[in-house]
């Protein structure tokens, strides 16, 4: 199993998870042309995508989903709440239970609910019978259920949206600062570090900071927070960037 990011941040998000002939696209917040370009940059033809999974209905995660699915005839999997929040609907939608694992091709997909200001937001753990990849972005706070789902993963793609001091002292208007930093907003660097201290990280082969804010964080601060929590060198921490994404990471 391996994974990569097409791009991660407030201007668009998309992640790839691949096992054998199964290629999953998690979210698609880019235009069709940009999604195609970024897939090709990672060595994948858009026609190879097996399915699209949607975490929630915010535009930076879903704006490109319907057109991509229609162009390439791929099914879209999403929660009942997310489906209901998509007023125009998405052709070929498949509804999953946010508390039940299911299979797509060679991958087991385990969705789990997260606290975020959306209708029924979920994140995912992916497994191939040997390794587990945990994905967590767009969550304002940590829960025991999140910690159980992400414990003992072999790789984590983990939100480090903001540095608390930069958010408080930054340019966002007060209401937006409250939303981002609230229990249904986004995880800070400190919260991401707290999660790592609470879960079993003994199997970790890869840790990647994701969904960094352009205005309220820096890669250096996010990396430092995760490296401190794991007591590892800074160069072991990966970052999924907004423009360049993240190249393939292999689990083995």
Secondary structure, 3 states (H helix, E strand, C coil): CEEEEEECCCCCCEEEEEECCEEEEECCCCCHHHHHHHHHHCCCCHHHCCEEECCCCCHHHHCCHHHHHHHHCCEEEEEHHHHHHCCCCCCCEEEECCCCCEEECCEEEEEEECCCCCCCCEEEEEECCCCEEEEECCCCCCCHHHHHHHCCCCEEEEECCECHHHHHHCCCCHHHHHHHHCCCCCCEHHHHHHHHHHCCCCCCCEEEEECCCCCCCCHHHHHHHHHHHHCCCHHHCEECECCCEEEEEECC
